[in-house]
Amino acid sequence: MLLALIGFGLALSNWAGLVAMVVLPGAAFGYRIAVEEEALLSTLGEPYARYMRRTWRLIPYLI
């Protein structure tokens, strides 16, 4: 999804379009990740907390 949005932003041949295609969905992904992690933590508890500490959220070794 992220690669498709970056590609679409580049296809627009406009830096504002590229920024809009990366920043807006990026903020939405960040919010959605936080909501889902909170739900998983409340349901699964400590095992999921351990899993969160050893894995990356979105892009391995970056985010």
mmCIF file of the N, C-alpha and C atoms, coordinates in Angstrom:
data_MODEL
# 
_entry.id   MODEL 
# 
loop_
_atom_site.group_PDB 
_atom_site.id 
_atom_site.type_symbol 
_atom_site.label_atom_id 
_atom_site.label_alt_id 
_atom_site.label_comp_id 
_atom_site.label_asym_id 
_atom_site.label_entity_id 
_atom_site.label_seq_id 
_atom_site.pdbx_PDB_ins_code 
_atom_site.Cartn_x 
_atom_site.Cartn_y 
_atom_site.Cartn_z 
_atom_site.occupancy 
_atom_site.B_iso_or_equiv 
_atom_site.pdbx_formal_charge 
_atom_site.auth_seq_id 
_atom_site.auth_comp_id 
_atom_site.auth_asym_id 
_atom_site.auth_atom_id 
_atom_site.pdbx_PDB_model_num 
ATOM 1   N N  . MET A 1 1  ? 0.834  -1.185  0.000   1.00 0.00 ? 1  MET A N  1 
ATOM 2   C CA . MET A 1 1  ? 0.000  0.000   0.000   1.00 0.00 ? 1  MET A CA 1 
ATOM 3   C C  . MET A 1 1  ? 0.880  1.251   0.000   1.00 0.00 ? 1  MET A C  1 
ATOM 4   N N  . LEU A 1 2  ? 1.891  1.250   0.866   1.00 0.00 ? 2  LEU A N  1 
ATOM 5   C CA . LEU A 1 2  ? 2.768  2.431   0.928   1.00 0.00 ? 2  LEU A CA 1 
ATOM 6   C C  . LEU A 1 2  ? 3.527  2.631   -0.381  1.00 0.00 ? 2  LEU A C  1 
ATOM 7   N N  . LEU A 1 3  ? 4.022  1.541   -0.954  1.00 0.00 ? 3  LEU A N  1 
ATOM 8   C CA . LEU A 1 3  ? 4.745  1.658   -2.220  1.00 0.00 ? 3  LEU A CA 1 
ATOM 9   C C  . LEU A 1 3  ? 3.829  2.132   -3.343  1.00 0.00 ? 3  LEU A C  1 
ATOM 10  N N  . ALA A 1 4  ? 2.597  1.659   -3.358  1.00 0.00 ? 4  ALA A N  1 
ATOM 11  C CA . ALA A 1 4  ? 1.644  2.099   -4.375  1.00 0.00 ? 4  ALA A CA 1 
ATOM 12  C C  . ALA A 1 4  ? 1.359  3.593   -4.240  1.00 0.00 ? 4  ALA A C  1 
ATOM 13  N N  . LEU A 1 5  ? 1.191  4.069   -3.021  1.00 0.00 ? 5  LEU A N  1 
ATOM 14  C CA . LEU A 1 5  ? 0.924  5.491   -2.812  1.00 0.00 ? 5  LEU A CA 1 
ATOM 15  C C  . LEU A 1 5  ? 2.125  6.346   -3.202  1.00 0.00 ? 5  LEU A C  1 
ATOM 16  N N  . ILE A 1 6  ? 3.322  5.881   -2.901  1.00 0.00 ? 6  ILE A N  1 
ATOM 17  C CA . ILE A 1 6  ? 4.524  6.619   -3.306  1.00 0.00 ? 6  ILE A CA 1 
ATOM 18  C C  . ILE A 1 6  ? 4.616  6.654   -4.829  1.00 0.00 ? 6  ILE A C  1 
ATOM 19  N N  . GLY A 1 7  ? 4.352  5.522   -5.472  1.00 0.00 ? 7  GLY A N  1 
ATOM 20  C CA . GLY A 1 7  ? 4.374  5.473   -6.934  1.00 0.00 ? 7  GLY A CA 1 
ATOM 21  C C  . GLY A 1 7  ? 3.340  6.396   -7.555  1.00 0.00 ? 7  GLY A C  1 
ATOM 22  N N  . PHE A 1 8  ? 2.151  6.405   -7.001  1.00 0.00 ? 8  PHE A N  1 
ATOM 23  C CA . PHE A 1 8  ? 1.102  7.298   -7.504  1.00 0.00 ? 8  PHE A CA 1 
ATOM 24  C C  . PHE A 1 8  ? 1.507  8.755   -7.320  1.00 0.00 ? 8  PHE A C  1 
ATOM 25  N N  . GLY A 1 9  ? 2.087  9.075   -6.178  1.00 0.00 ? 9  GLY A N  1 
ATOM 26  C CA . GLY A 1 9  ? 2.553  10.444  -5.938  1.00 0.00 ? 9  GLY A CA 1 
ATOM 27  C C  . GLY A 1 9  ? 3.635  10.848  -6.918  1.00 0.00 ? 9  GLY A C  1 
ATOM 28  N N  . LEU A 1 10 ? 4.545  9.920   -7.226  1.00 0.00 ? 10 LEU A N  1 
ATOM 29  C CA . LEU A 1 10 ? 5.586  10.216  -8.219  1.00 0.00 ? 10 LEU A CA 1 
ATOM 30  C C  . LEU A 1 10 ? 4.989  10.365  -9.620  1.00 0.00 ? 10 LEU A C  1 
ATOM 31  N N  . ALA A 1 11 ? 3.969  9.579   -9.920  1.00 0.00 ? 11 ALA A N  1 
ATOM 32  C CA . ALA A 1 11 ? 3.335  9.657   -11.232 1.00 0.00 ? 11 ALA A CA 1 
ATOM 33  C C  . ALA A 1 11 ? 2.640  11.001  -11.443 1.00 0.00 ? 11 ALA A C  1 
ATOM 34  N N  . LEU A 1 12 ? 2.263  11.665  -10.383 1.00 0.00 ? 12 LEU A N  1 
ATOM 35  C CA . LEU A 1 12 ? 1.623  12.973  -10.511 1.00 0.00 ? 12 LEU A CA 1 
ATOM 36  C C  . LEU A 1 12 ? 2.597  14.045  -10.987 1.00 0.00 ? 12 LEU A C  1 
ATOM 37  N N  . SER A 1 13 ? 3.902  13.766  -10.917 1.00 0.00 ? 13 SER A N  1 
ATOM 38  C CA . SER A 1 13 ? 4.942  14.715  -11.327 1.00 0.00 ? 13 SER A CA 1 
ATOM 39  C C  . SER A 1 13 ? 4.826  16.041  -10.592 1.00 0.00 ? 13 SER A C  1 
ATOM 40  N N  . ASN A 1 14 ? 4.462  15.951  -9.316  1.00 0.00 ? 14 ASN A N  1 
ATOM 41  C CA . ASN A 1 14 ? 4.274  17.147  -8.521  1.00 0.00 ? 14 ASN A CA 1 
ATOM 42  C C  . ASN A 1 14 ? 4.699  16.819  -7.088  1.00 0.00 ? 14 ASN A C  1 
ATOM 43  N N  . TRP A 1 15 ? 5.594  17.618  -6.524  1.00 0.00 ? 15 TRP A N  1 
ATOM 44  C CA . TRP A 1 15 ? 6.074  17.343  -5.165  1.00 0.00 ? 15 TRP A CA 1 
ATOM 45  C C  . TRP A 1 15 ? 4.962  17.444  -4.133  1.00 0.00 ? 15 TRP A C  1 
ATOM 46  N N  . ALA A 1 16 ? 4.030  18.352  -4.344  1.00 0.00 ? 16 ALA A N  1 
ATOM 47  C CA . ALA A 1 16 ? 2.913  18.481  -3.402  1.00 0.00 ? 16 ALA A CA 1 
ATOM 48  C C  . ALA A 1 16 ? 2.055  17.220  -3.426  1.00 0.00 ? 16 ALA A C  1 
ATOM 49  N N  . GLY A 1 17 ? 1.860  16.655  -4.601  1.00 0.00 ? 17 GLY A N  1 
ATOM 50  C CA . GLY A 1 17 ? 1.101  15.410  -4.711  1.00 0.00 ? 17 GLY A CA 1 
ATOM 51  C C  . GLY A 1 17 ? 1.810  14.258  -4.038  1.00 0.00 ? 17 GLY A C  1 
ATOM 52  N N  . LEU A 1 18 ? 3.126  14.195  -4.206  1.00 0.00 ? 18 LEU A N  1 
ATOM 53  C CA . LEU A 1 18 ? 3.911  13.145  -3.557  1.00 0.00 ? 18 LEU A CA 1 
ATOM 54  C C  . LEU A 1 18 ? 3.831  13.265  -2.043  1.00 0.00 ? 18 LEU A C  1 
ATOM 55  N N  . VAL A 1 19 ? 3.978  14.490  -1.550  1.00 0.00 ? 19 VAL A N  1 
ATOM 56  C CA . VAL A 1 19 ? 3.899  14.707  -0.099  1.00 0.00 ? 19 VAL A CA 1 
ATOM 57  C C  . VAL A 1 19 ? 2.509  14.328  0.421   1.00 0.00 ? 19 VAL A C  1 
ATOM 58  N N  . ALA A 1 20 ? 1.476  14.728  -0.297  1.00 0.00 ? 20 ALA A N  1 
ATOM 59  C CA . ALA A 1 20 ? 0.109  14.403  0.121   1.00 0.00 ? 20 ALA A CA 1 
ATOM 60  C C  . ALA A 1 20 ? -0.120 12.894  0.116   1.00 0.00 ? 20 ALA A C  1 
ATOM 61  N N  . MET A 1 21 ? 0.437  12.195  -0.870  1.00 0.00 ? 21 MET A N  1 
ATOM 62  C CA . MET A 1 21 ? 0.258  10.745  -0.968  1.00 0.00 ? 21 MET A CA 1 
ATOM 63  C C  . MET A 1 21 ? 1.050  9.982   0.096   1.00 0.00 ? 21 MET A C  1 
ATOM 64  N N  . VAL A 1 22 ? 2.034  10.610  0.707   1.00 0.00 ? 22 VAL A N  1 
ATOM 65  C CA . VAL A 1 22 ? 2.827  9.933   1.735   1.00 0.00 ? 22 VAL A CA 1 
ATOM 66  C C  . VAL A 1 22 ? 2.405  10.372  3.139   1.00 0.00 ? 22 VAL A C  1 
ATOM 67  N N  . VAL A 1 23 ? 2.237  11.664  3.356   1.00 0.00 ? 23 VAL A N  1 
ATOM 68  C CA . VAL A 1 23 ? 1.984  12.187  4.697   1.00 0.00 ? 23 VAL A CA 1 
ATOM 69  C C  . VAL A 1 23 ? 0.571  11.854  5.193   1.00 0.00 ? 23 VAL A C  1 
ATOM 70  N N  . LEU A 1 24 ? -0.425 12.089  4.389   1.00 0.00 ? 24 LEU A N  1 
ATOM 71  C CA . LEU A 1 24 ? -1.804 11.860  4.841   1.00 0.00 ? 24 LEU A CA 1 
ATOM 72  C C  . LEU A 1 24 ? -2.083 10.381  5.145   1.00 0.00 ? 24 LEU A C  1 
ATOM 73  N N  . PRO A 1 25 ? -1.789 9.475   4.226   1.00 0.00 ? 25 PRO A N  1 
ATOM 74  C CA . PRO A 1 25 ? -1.987 8.061   4.575   1.00 0.00 ? 25 PRO A CA 1 
ATOM 75  C C  . PRO A 1 25 ? -1.047 7.607   5.689   1.00 0.00 ? 25 PRO A C  1 
ATOM 76  N N  . GLY A 1 26 ? 0.146  8.181   5.754   1.00 0.00 ? 26 GLY A N  1 
ATOM 77  C CA . GLY A 1 26 ? 1.069  7.826   6.835   1.00 0.00 ? 26 GLY A CA 1 
ATOM 78  C C  . GLY A 1 26 ? 0.487  8.159   8.195   1.00 0.00 ? 26 GLY A C  1 
ATOM 79  N N  . ALA A 1 27 ? -0.166 9.309   8.294   1.00 0.00 ? 27 ALA A N  1 
ATOM 80  C CA . ALA A 1 27 ? -0.810 9.679   9.548   1.00 0.00 ? 27 ALA A CA 1 
ATOM 81  C C  . ALA A 1 27 ? -1.970 8.734   9.861   1.00 0.00 ? 27 ALA A C  1 
ATOM 82  N N  . ALA A 1 28 ? -2.718 8.358   8.830   1.00 0.00 ? 28 ALA A N  1 
ATOM 83  C CA . ALA A 1 28 ? -3.832 7.421   9.032   1.00 0.00 ? 28 ALA A CA 1 
ATOM 84  C C  . ALA A 1 28 ? -3.317 6.054   9.475   1.00 0.00 ? 28 ALA A C  1 
ATOM 85  N N  . PHE A 1 29 ? -2.231 5.575   8.857   1.00 0.00 ? 29 PHE A N  1 
ATOM 86  C CA . PHE A 1 29 ? -1.640 4.303   9.266   1.00 0.00 ? 29 PHE A CA 1 
ATOM 87  C C  . PHE A 1 29 ? -1.158 4.374   10.709  1.00 0.00 ? 29 PHE A C  1 
ATOM 88  N N  . GLY A 1 30 ? -0.520 5.473   11.073  1.00 0.00 ? 30 GLY A N  1 
ATOM 89  C CA . GLY A 1 30 ? -0.038 5.626   12.448  1.00 0.00 ? 30 GLY A CA 1 
ATOM 90  C C  . GLY A 1 30 ? -1.167 5.566   13.461  1.00 0.00 ? 30 GLY A C  1 
ATOM 91  N N  . TYR A 1 31 ? -2.280 6.221   13.161  1.00 0.00 ? 31 TYR A N  1 
ATOM 92  C CA . TYR A 1 31 ? -3.431 6.187   14.057  1.00 0.00 ? 31 TYR A CA 1 
ATOM 93  C C  . TYR A 1 31 ? -4.007 4.775   14.132  1.00 0.00 ? 31 TYR A C  1 
ATOM 94  N N  . ARG A 1 32 ? -4.145 4.130   12.988  1.00 0.00 ? 32 ARG A N  1 
ATOM 95  C CA . ARG A 1 32 ? -4.728 2.787   12.949  1.00 0.00 ? 32 ARG A CA 1 
ATOM 96  C C  . ARG A 1 32 ? -3.851 1.781   13.690  1.00 0.00 ? 32 ARG A C  1 
ATOM 97  N N  . ILE A 1 33 ? -2.547 1.893   13.550  1.00 0.00 ? 33 ILE A N  1 
ATOM 98  C CA . ILE A 1 33 ? -1.625 0.997   14.260  1.00 0.00 ? 33 ILE A CA 1 
ATOM 99  C C  . ILE A 1 33 ? -1.804 1.155   15.763  1.00 0.00 ? 33 ILE A C  1 
ATOM 100 N N  . ALA A 1 34 ? -1.901 2.390   16.232  1.00 0.00 ? 34 ALA A N  1 
ATOM 101 C CA . ALA A 1 34 ? -2.063 2.631   17.671  1.00 0.00 ? 34 ALA A CA 1 
ATOM 102 C C  . ALA A 1 34 ? -3.374 2.037   18.187  1.00 0.00 ? 34 ALA A C  1 
ATOM 103 N N  . VAL A 1 35 ? -4.459 2.204   17.431  1.00 0.00 ? 35 VAL A N  1 
ATOM 104 C CA . VAL A 1 35 ? -5.764 1.666   17.841  1.00 0.00 ? 35 VAL A CA 1 
ATOM 105 C C  . VAL A 1 35 ? -5.715 0.139   17.889  1.00 0.00 ? 35 VAL A C  1 
ATOM 106 N N  . GLU A 1 36 ? -5.152 -0.487  16.862  1.00 0.00 ? 36 GLU A N  1 
ATOM 107 C CA . GLU A 1 36 ? -5.109 -1.942  16.819  1.00 0.00 ? 36 GLU A CA 1 
ATOM 108 C C  . GLU A 1 36 ? -4.193 -2.517  17.898  1.00 0.00 ? 36 GLU A C  1 
ATOM 109 N N  . GLU A 1 37 ? -3.059 -1.856  18.149  1.00 0.00 ? 37 GLU A N  1 
ATOM 110 C CA . GLU A 1 37 ? -2.167 -2.345  19.196  1.00 0.00 ? 37 GLU A CA 1 
ATOM 111 C C  . GLU A 1 37 ? -2.814 -2.259  20.568  1.00 0.00 ? 37 GLU A C  1 
ATOM 112 N N  . GLU A 1 38 ? -3.555 -1.207  20.820  1.00 0.00 ? 38 GLU A N  1 
ATOM 113 C CA . GLU A 1 38 ? -4.245 -1.078  22.102  1.00 0.00 ? 38 GLU A CA 1 
ATOM 114 C C  . GLU A 1 38 ? -5.285 -2.184  22.270  1.00 0.00 ? 38 GLU A C  1 
ATOM 115 N N  . ALA A 1 39 ? -6.019 -2.478  21.204  1.00 0.00 ? 39 ALA A N  1 
ATOM 116 C CA . ALA A 1 39 ? -7.013 -3.559  21.262  1.00 0.00 ? 39 ALA A CA 1 
ATOM 117 C C  . ALA A 1 39 ? -6.333 -4.910  21.498  1.00 0.00 ? 39 ALA A C  1 
ATOM 118 N N  . LEU A 1 40 ? -5.233 -5.160  20.818  1.00 0.00 ? 40 LEU A N  1 
ATOM 119 C CA . LEU A 1 40 ? -4.524 -6.427  21.002  1.00 0.00 ? 40 LEU A CA 1 
ATOM 120 C C  . LEU A 1 40 ? -3.921 -6.533  22.395  1.00 0.00 ? 40 LEU A C  1 
ATOM 121 N N  . LEU A 1 41 ? -3.390 -5.422  22.904  1.00 0.00 ? 41 LEU A N  1 
ATOM 122 C CA . LEU A 1 41 ? -2.848 -5.442  24.262  1.00 0.00 ? 41 LEU A CA 1 
ATOM 123 C C  . LEU A 1 41 ? -3.925 -5.730  25.294  1.00 0.00 ? 41 LEU A C  1 
ATOM 124 N N  . SER A 1 42 ? -5.097 -5.134  25.128  1.00 0.00 ? 42 SER A N  1 
ATOM 125 C CA . SER A 1 42 ? -6.163 -5.358  26.108  1.00 0.00 ? 42 SER A CA 1 
ATOM 126 C C  . SER A 1 42 ? -6.705 -6.785  26.028  1.00 0.00 ? 42 SER A C  1 
ATOM 127 N N  . THR A 1 43 ? -6.635 -7.390  24.857  1.00 0.00 ? 43 THR A N  1 
ATOM 128 C CA . THR A 1 43 ? -7.144 -8.750  24.688  1.00 0.00 ? 43 THR A CA 1 
ATOM 129 C C  . THR A 1 43 ? -6.102 -9.801  25.042  1.00 0.00 ? 43 THR A C  1 
ATOM 130 N N  . LEU A 1 44 ? -4.892 -9.635  24.538  1.00 0.00 ? 44 LEU A N  1 
ATOM 131 C CA . LEU A 1 44 ? -3.861 -10.665 24.688  1.00 0.00 ? 44 LEU A CA 1 
ATOM 132 C C  . LEU A 1 44 ? -2.921 -10.443 25.860  1.00 0.00 ? 44 LEU A C  1 
ATOM 133 N N  . GLY A 1 45 ? -2.795 -9.201  26.304  1.00 0.00 ? 45 GLY A N  1 
ATOM 134 C CA . GLY A 1 45 ? -1.994 -8.899  27.485  1.00 0.00 ? 45 GLY A CA 1 
ATOM 135 C C  . GLY A 1 45 ? -0.494 -9.006  27.292  1.00 0.00 ? 45 GLY A C  1 
ATOM 136 N N  . GLU A 1 46 ? 0.176  -9.572  28.285  1.00 0.00 ? 46 GLU A N  1 
ATOM 137 C CA . GLU A 1 46 ? 1.647  -9.618  28.334  1.00 0.00 ? 46 GLU A CA 1 
ATOM 138 C C  . GLU A 1 46 ? 2.286  -10.351 27.149  1.00 0.00 ? 46 GLU A C  1 
ATOM 139 N N  . PRO A 1 47 ? 1.737  -11.445 26.652  1.00 0.00 ? 47 PRO A N  1 
ATOM 140 C CA . PRO A 1 47 ? 2.375  -12.072 25.484  1.00 0.00 ? 47 PRO A CA 1 
ATOM 141 C C  . PRO A 1 47 ? 2.483  -11.126 24.286  1.00 0.00 ? 47 PRO A C  1 
ATOM 142 N N  . TYR A 1 48 ? 1.452  -10.327 24.067  1.00 0.00 ? 48 TYR A N  1 
ATOM 143 C CA . TYR A 1 48 ? 1.520  -9.373  22.962  1.00 0.00 ? 48 TYR A CA 1 
ATOM 144 C C  . TYR A 1 48 ? 2.488  -8.238  23.271  1.00 0.00 ? 48 TYR A C  1 
ATOM 145 N N  . ALA A 1 49 ? 2.589  -7.833  24.511  1.00 0.00 ? 49 ALA A N  1 
ATOM 146 C CA . ALA A 1 49 ? 3.548  -6.791  24.893  1.00 0.00 ? 49 ALA A CA 1 
ATOM 147 C C  . ALA A 1 49 ? 4.970  -7.270  24.618  1.00 0.00 ? 49 ALA A C  1 
ATOM 148 N N  . ARG A 1 50 ? 5.255  -8.528  24.901  1.00 0.00 ? 50 ARG A N  1 
ATOM 149 C CA . ARG A 1 50 ? 6.582  -9.087  24.588  1.00 0.00 ? 50 ARG A CA 1 
ATOM 150 C C  . ARG A 1 50 ? 6.808  -9.115  23.079  1.00 0.00 ? 50 ARG A C  1 
ATOM 151 N N  . TYR A 1 51 ? 5.789  -9.486  22.342  1.00 0.00 ? 51 TYR A N  1 
ATOM 152 C CA . TYR A 1 51 ? 5.883  -9.506  20.882  1.00 0.00 ? 51 TYR A CA 1 
ATOM 153 C C  . TYR A 1 51 ? 6.174  -8.106  20.343  1.00 0.00 ? 51 TYR A C  1 
ATOM 154 N N  . MET A 1 52 ? 5.503  -7.098  20.893  1.00 0.00 ? 52 MET A N  1 
ATOM 155 C CA . MET A 1 52 ? 5.715  -5.720  20.454  1.00 0.00 ? 52 MET A CA 1 
ATOM 156 C C  . MET A 1 52 ? 7.148  -5.260  20.690  1.00 0.00 ? 52 MET A C  1 
ATOM 157 N N  . ARG A 1 53 ? 7.745  -5.697  21.777  1.00 0.00 ? 53 ARG A N  1 
ATOM 158 C CA . ARG A 1 53 ? 9.111  -5.273  22.083  1.00 0.00 ? 53 ARG A CA 1 
ATOM 159 C C  . ARG A 1 53 ? 10.132 -5.852  21.122  1.00 0.00 ? 53 ARG A C  1 
ATOM 160 N N  . ARG A 1 54 ? 9.832  -6.992  20.497  1.00 0.00 ? 54 ARG A N  1 
ATOM 161 C CA . ARG A 1 54 ? 10.832 -7.623  19.629  1.00 0.00 ? 54 ARG A CA 1 
ATOM 162 C C  . ARG A 1 54 ? 10.545 -7.475  18.140  1.00 0.00 ? 54 ARG A C  1 
ATOM 163 N N  . THR A 1 55 ? 9.446  -6.832  17.767  1.00 0.00 ? 55 THR A N  1 
ATOM 164 C CA . THR A 1 55 ? 9.136  -6.659  16.348  1.00 0.00 ? 55 THR A CA 1 
ATOM 165 C C  . THR A 1 55 ? 8.939  -5.182  16.011  1.00 0.00 ? 55 THR A C  1 
ATOM 166 N N  . TRP A 1 56 ? 9.081  -4.869  14.728  1.00 0.00 ? 56 TRP A N  1 
ATOM 167 C CA . TRP A 1 56 ? 8.875  -3.519  14.228  1.00 0.00 ? 56 TRP A CA 1 
ATOM 168 C C  . TRP A 1 56 ? 7.420  -3.356  13.843  1.00 0.00 ? 56 TRP A C  1 
ATOM 169 N N  . ARG A 1 57 ? 6.958  -2.137  13.806  1.00 0.00 ? 57 ARG A N  1 
ATOM 170 C CA . ARG A 1 57 ? 5.544  -1.889  13.553  1.00 0.00 ? 57 ARG A CA 1 
ATOM 171 C C  . ARG A 1 57 ? 5.172  -1.921  12.077  1.00 0.00 ? 57 ARG A C  1 
ATOM 172 N N  . LEU A 1 58 ? 5.920  -1.249  11.243  1.00 0.00 ? 58 LEU A N  1 
ATOM 173 C CA . LEU A 1 58 ? 5.469  -1.072  9.868   1.00 0.00 ? 58 LEU A CA 1 
ATOM 174 C C  . LEU A 1 58 ? 6.547  -1.505  8.870   1.00 0.00 ? 58 LEU A C  1 
ATOM 175 N N  . ILE A 1 59 ? 7.687  -0.856  8.896   1.00 0.00 ? 59 ILE A N  1 
ATOM 176 C CA . ILE A 1 59 ? 8.767  -1.168  7.975   1.00 0.00 ? 59 ILE A CA 1 
ATOM 177 C C  . ILE A 1 59 ? 9.948  -1.654  8.809   1.00 0.00 ? 59 ILE A C  1 
ATOM 178 N N  . PRO A 1 60 ? 10.357 -2.917  8.644   1.00 0.00 ? 60 PRO A N  1 
ATOM 179 C CA . PRO A 1 60 ? 11.443 -3.457  9.472   1.00 0.00 ? 60 PRO A CA 1 
ATOM 180 C C  . PRO A 1 60 ? 12.703 -2.593  9.421   1.00 0.00 ? 60 PRO A C  1 
ATOM 181 N N  . TYR A 1 61 ? 13.273 -2.363  10.587  1.00 0.00 ? 61 TYR A N  1 
ATOM 182 C CA . TYR A 1 61 ? 14.508 -1.591  10.808  1.00 0.00 ? 61 TYR A CA 1 
ATOM 183 C C  . TYR A 1 61 ? 14.357 -0.098  10.528  1.00 0.00 ? 61 TYR A C  1 
ATOM 184 N N  . LEU A 1 62 ? 13.158 0.374   10.213  1.00 0.00 ? 62 LEU A N  1 
ATOM 185 C CA . LEU A 1 62 ? 12.939 1.808   10.019  1.00 0.00 ? 62 LEU A CA 1 
ATOM 186 C C  . LEU A 1 62 ? 11.869 2.340   10.953  1.00 0.00 ? 62 LEU A C  1 
ATOM 187 N N  . ILE A 1 63 ? 10.691 1.731   10.930  1.00 0.00 ? 63 ILE A N  1 
ATOM 188 C CA . ILE A 1 63 ? 9.556  2.241   11.717  1.00 0.00 ? 63 ILE A CA 1 
ATOM 189 C C  . ILE A 1 63 ? 8.960  1.099   12.498  1.00 0.00 ? 63 ILE A C  1 
# 
